[in-house]
Amino acid sequence: VPPARAVVFEDAQSGVAAGRAGEFGYVVGVDRVGQTEELRARGADVVVTDLAQLLAEQP
């Protein structure tokens, strides 16, 4: 799978930056310690505190 068609899930700022530098299609930051803004600044497309937040709710 080419990086541009892949997703990176990372909880470290350096991992988010590496995903962005690697030109991955989507970078998800997982904030477990209160670093939402830092993860966004490093290139996360979205930041969640729990991976369950990525699941779509069905009515």
C-alpha positions as CSV (number, residue, x, y, z in Angstrom):
1,V,0.0,0.0,0.0
2,P,1.5,3.4,-0.9
3,P,1.9,5.7,2.0
4,A,-0.5,8.2,0.4
5,R,-3.3,5.6,0.8
6,A,-2.4,4.6,4.3
7,V,-3.3,5.9,7.8
8,V,-0.9,6.4,10.7
9,F,-2.1,6.2,14.3
10,E,0.4,7.7,16.8
11,D,0.4,9.0,20.3
12,A,3.9,10.5,20.2
13,Q,4.6,13.9,18.7
14,S,7.6,12.5,16.9
15,G,5.5,9.7,15.4
16,V,2.9,12.2,14.1
17,A,5.7,14.3,12.6
18,A,7.2,11.2,11.0
19,G,3.8,10.2,9.5
20,R,3.4,13.6,8.0
21,A,7.0,13.7,6.7
22,G,6.4,10.2,5.2
23,E,3.5,11.7,3.2
24,F,0.9,9.3,4.7
25,G,-2.6,10.0,3.5
26,Y,-4.1,10.6,7.0
27,V,-2.4,11.0,10.3
28,V,-4.4,10.4,13.5
29,G,-2.9,11.7,16.8
30,V,-4.0,9.8,19.9
31,D,-3.8,12.2,22.9
32,R,-3.4,10.2,26.1
33,V,-1.5,12.9,28.1
34,G,-3.0,16.3,27.2
35,Q,-1.0,17.2,24.1
36,T,-3.8,17.8,21.5
37,E,-2.4,21.1,20.2
38,E,1.1,19.7,20.0
39,L,-0.1,16.7,18.0
40,R,-2.0,19.0,15.6
41,A,1.0,21.3,15.3
42,R,3.2,18.3,14.3
43,G,0.8,17.4,11.5
44,A,-2.1,15.3,12.8
45,D,-5.2,15.5,10.7
46,V,-7.4,14.7,13.6
47,V,-6.7,14.1,17.3
48,V,-8.7,11.7,19.5
49,T,-8.3,10.7,23.1
50,D,-9.7,7.2,22.4
51,L,-9.6,5.2,19.2
52,A,-13.3,4.4,19.7
53,Q,-14.0,8.1,18.8
54,L,-13.2,7.1,15.2
55,L,-16.1,4.7,14.9
56,A,-19.2,6.1,13.2
57,E,-22.3,6.0,15.3
58,Q,-25.3,4.3,13.7
59,P,-28.8,5.5,14.5
